[in-house]
Amino acid sequence: MTRLDQIAQTVRERLEERKRRVPIALLVERSHYQSPTLPLRPALRSEELAIIAEIKKASPSSGIIRRELNVPELARQYKWHGAQAISVLTEPDYFQGSLEHLEAARRTVDLPLLRKDFILDPYQVVEARAYGADAILLIAALLDPVQLHELYDMAVELGLSCLVEVHTERELDQLDLDKIEILGVNNRDLHTFEVDVNRAVQVLRHVPKRIVRVAESGLRTADELVHLRRHGIDAVLIGEAFMRATHPGEALERLRREVRQRLMASDTLRLAV
């Protein structure tokens, strides 16, 4: 059993408990379920490389990343320092996340919020809507094509955007690319947890340009982000690099500034030549 299989099994076990404890009838009565959502796609299709800044306490590969997790303060920092969207980990066993973290971020900022979790069941889509998400992550490696598109359609019906995540070119064959608006590539192999920061470029070169292209995981430096932008990537999702910083928002702003300066300098040099 791979690490991904282990996580999926744990999620399914917890899911049955949650369904008994909080039935869908209670979820749909929550105030966030009736509130308007913020579209993710236009937030990521900007003139500069968009950054989805992540709130994450731990991960299976790194252990505890940030011991003190003040979600409202982190969300405020990310907004003030220029994040286009925020990703919130809600998986409790391997990432020490929670739906309460998502709700706390929703109460604090008006940026698009992505529920980052291992979505396997329609119940989780309703949960995401009920706790204030604007978008959900759908991982192709976890779902067969029918499941993936059923969850996608359900999310859209509820007003949620979907970031569909793949890891290989082969997984693109599972997708209806005419329907998908945002496609991400996880640079981290979900089976071995090894990282290749160029994987997103390799995979996303095969998708139509109208699709927003997102690179995820293992990204830390301005050089990496400039390289991604130069190869057609619209947005990046960064968590650990910010979560390890004393002031995550300031780390975000420094990175944005460095990327902008390097892109401008290279544009100037190219025009001069």
C-alpha positions as a printed Julia matrix, in Angstrom:
273×3 Matrix{Float64}:
   0.0    0.0     0.0
   1.42   3.4    -1.03
   1.31   6.5     1.15
  -1.49   7.85   -1.03
  -3.47   4.63   -0.54
  -2.98   4.89    3.23
  -4.21   8.47    3.29
  -7.24   7.62    1.15
  -8.14   4.7     3.42
  -7.92   6.91    6.52
 -10.05   9.58    4.85
 -12.75   7.03    4.01
 -12.8    5.74    7.59
 -13.14   9.22    9.05
 -15.74  10.12    6.45
 -18.2    7.5     7.68
 -17.88   8.86   11.2
 -18.48  12.44   10.03
 -21.53  11.44    8.02
 -23.09   9.93   11.14
 -22.16  12.86   13.35
 -23.05  15.69   10.95
 -25.58  14.64    8.3
 -25.93  16.64    5.1
 -29.21  18.12    6.4
 -27.19  19.96    9.06
 -24.44  21.05    6.67
 -26.85  22.78    4.31
 -28.24  24.82    7.2
 -24.87  26.48    7.83
 -24.74  30.14    6.82
 -21.77  29.7     4.46
 -23.72  27.18    2.41
 -26.06  29.93    1.24
 -23.42  32.64    0.78
 -22.08  33.65   -2.64
 -18.75  32.14   -3.65
 -15.73  33.85   -5.21
 -14.59  32.47   -8.61
 -11.05  31.11   -8.59
 -10.24  31.19  -12.29
 -10.18  34.99  -12.81
  -8.12  35.42   -9.63
  -5.41  33.2   -11.12
  -5.43  34.57  -14.67
  -3.6   37.82  -13.92
  -0.83  39.85  -15.56
   1.74  38.52  -13.12
   2.3   35.01  -11.84
  -0.52  34.37   -9.36
   0.25  32.82   -5.99
  -2.08  30.54   -4.04
  -0.63  30.78   -0.54
  -1.27  27.78    1.66
  -2.13  27.39    5.33
  -0.63  24.07    6.39
   0.58  22.9     9.78
   2.19  19.58    8.83
   2.74  17.1     6.02
   3.65  13.39    5.78
   6.98  14.2     4.13
   8.06  17.02    6.47
   6.28  16.41    9.77
   5.36  19.51   11.78
   5.98  22.62    9.68
   4.51  25.34   11.91
   3.68  24.55   15.53
   1.65  27.69   16.24
  -1.02  28.04   13.59
  -2.99  31.28   13.9
  -5.25  30.88   10.89
  -6.91  34.34   10.92
  -3.54  36.06   11.22
  -2.02  33.95    8.44
  -4.99  34.64    6.17
  -4.71  38.37    6.84
  -0.96  38.34    6.12
  -1.48  36.52    2.86
  -4.15  38.97    1.73
  -2.17  42.06    2.75
   0.96  40.84    0.97
  -0.62  39.99   -2.35
  -1.83  36.39   -2.51
  -4.45  35.92   -5.22
  -6.04  33.0    -3.34
  -5.52  30.92   -0.21
  -5.38  27.14    0.1
  -6.39  25.65    3.46
  -5.47  22.08    4.41
  -8.43  20.37    6.08
  -7.13  16.77    6.38
  -6.54  16.07   10.11
  -4.46  12.9    10.38
  -1.53  13.49    8.05
  -1.62  17.3     7.68
  -3.18  18.33   11.03
  -5.73  20.44    9.19
  -9.4   20.95    9.94
 -12.6   22.36    8.51
 -12.49  24.89   11.34
  -9.3   26.29    9.8
 -11.19  26.79    6.54
 -14.06  28.51    8.31
 -11.69  30.75   10.28
 -10.04  31.88    7.03
 -13.46  32.51    5.47
 -14.46  34.76    8.36
 -11.23  36.74    7.98
 -10.63  37.45    4.29
 -12.53  37.87    1.04
 -10.04  36.05   -1.17
 -11.0   32.82   -2.97
 -10.43  29.87   -0.61
  -9.45  26.41   -1.82
 -10.3   23.44    0.37
  -7.25  21.23    0.0
  -8.07  17.69    1.01
  -8.51  14.22   -0.43
 -12.0   14.55   -1.89
 -13.53  11.13   -2.49
 -17.23  11.54   -1.79
 -20.05  13.99   -2.6
 -20.44  14.59    1.15
 -17.06  16.35    1.17
 -18.17  18.7    -1.59
 -21.16  19.76    0.53
 -18.81  20.11    3.54
 -16.54  22.4     1.58
 -19.45  24.65    0.61
 -20.82  24.63    4.17
 -17.52  25.71    5.72
 -16.86  28.58    3.33
 -14.75  27.19    0.49
 -14.89  28.74   -2.94
 -13.05  25.86   -4.6
 -12.04  22.27   -4.02
  -9.09  20.13   -5.06
  -9.85  17.01   -7.11
  -6.89  14.61   -7.42
  -7.01  12.47  -10.57
  -4.83   9.75   -9.0
  -7.51   9.15   -6.35
 -10.55   9.0    -8.62
 -11.67   7.09  -11.65
 -12.84   9.28  -14.56
 -16.54   8.84  -13.73
 -16.06   9.76  -10.06
 -13.92  12.75  -10.94
 -16.41  14.22  -13.37
 -19.39  13.54  -11.11
 -17.68  15.38   -8.24
 -16.67  18.15  -10.64
 -20.22  18.63  -11.89
 -21.6   18.59   -8.36
 -19.1   21.21   -7.24
 -20.0   23.49  -10.14
 -23.7   23.11   -9.36
 -22.97  24.27   -5.8
 -21.05  27.3    -7.02
 -17.58  25.91   -6.33
 -14.56  26.09   -8.62
 -12.39  23.0    -9.07
  -8.63  22.74   -9.2
  -8.11  19.38  -10.9
  -4.71  17.92  -10.05
  -2.69  15.48  -12.14
   0.84  14.2   -11.83
   1.53  12.56  -15.19
   0.68  13.12  -18.83
  -1.17   9.8   -18.79
  -3.63  11.15  -16.21
  -4.67  13.83  -18.7
  -6.39  11.09  -20.69
  -8.92  10.69  -17.83
 -10.07  14.27  -18.13
 -12.6   16.1   -20.24
 -10.36  19.06  -21.04
 -13.26  20.86  -22.76
 -14.9   21.16  -19.33
 -11.97  21.84  -17.01
 -11.01  25.45  -16.31
  -8.13  25.07  -13.83
  -5.56  22.3   -14.02
  -2.73  21.77  -11.57
   0.29  19.52  -11.61
   1.7   18.29   -8.34
   5.48  18.34   -8.6
   5.53  15.86   -5.72
   4.93  12.24   -6.67
   2.01  11.23   -4.43
   3.27   7.66   -4.29
   6.97   8.24   -3.55
   6.75  11.89   -2.33
   9.8   12.81   -4.43
   9.75  16.29   -6.01
  10.56  17.38   -9.57
   9.9   21.13   -9.88
   9.92  20.92  -13.7
   7.12  18.34  -13.85
   4.39  20.97  -14.2
   6.03  22.4   -17.33
   6.37  18.94  -18.87
   2.74  17.97  -18.27
   0.92  21.27  -18.79
   2.46  21.93  -22.2
  -0.08  19.44  -23.51
  -3.24  21.3   -22.37
  -5.17  24.06  -24.17
  -4.06  27.61  -23.38
  -7.53  28.64  -22.21
  -7.05  26.38  -19.15
  -5.45  28.07  -16.15
  -2.22  26.19  -15.43
  -1.06  25.75  -11.84
   2.23  24.32  -10.53
   2.06  22.83   -7.04
   4.49  21.6    -4.37
   8.21  21.93   -3.73
   8.49  25.53   -4.96
  10.71  27.89   -2.99
  12.83  30.24   -5.1
  12.28  33.15   -7.45
  14.37  31.34  -10.09
  11.93  28.43  -10.07
   8.93  30.73  -10.38
  10.47  32.77  -13.2
  11.2   29.54  -15.07
   7.59  28.41  -14.62
   6.19  31.75  -15.77
   8.41  31.72  -18.84
   6.96  28.32  -19.73
   3.32  29.36  -19.59
   2.4   28.65  -15.97
  -0.33  31.0   -14.71
  -0.18  30.3   -10.97
   1.73  28.47   -8.28
   0.62  26.94   -5.01
   3.16  27.41   -2.21
   2.78  26.3     1.38
   5.83  25.0     3.21
   8.2   27.78    2.11
   5.85  30.36    3.63
   4.83  28.32    6.66
   8.46  27.97    7.76
   9.04  31.73    7.57
   8.8   33.82   10.74
   6.45  36.17    8.88
   4.77  34.22    6.05
   3.18  37.29    4.51
   6.5   39.1     4.25
   8.08  35.99    2.73
   5.29  35.99    0.15
   5.83  39.66   -0.69
   9.6   39.24   -1.02
   9.13  36.33   -3.39
   6.59  38.22   -5.49
   8.92  41.22   -5.7
  11.92  39.1    -6.72
   9.94  37.34   -9.43
   8.59  40.61  -10.79
  12.05  42.22  -10.84
  13.68  39.27  -12.58
  10.96  39.02  -15.2
  11.21  42.77  -15.89
  15.0   42.59  -16.12
  14.91  39.68  -18.56
  12.24  41.45  -20.66
  14.41  44.58  -20.79
  17.45  42.54  -21.81
  15.53  40.75  -24.52
  14.21  44.04  -25.95
  17.71  45.5   -25.89
  19.07  42.57  -27.86
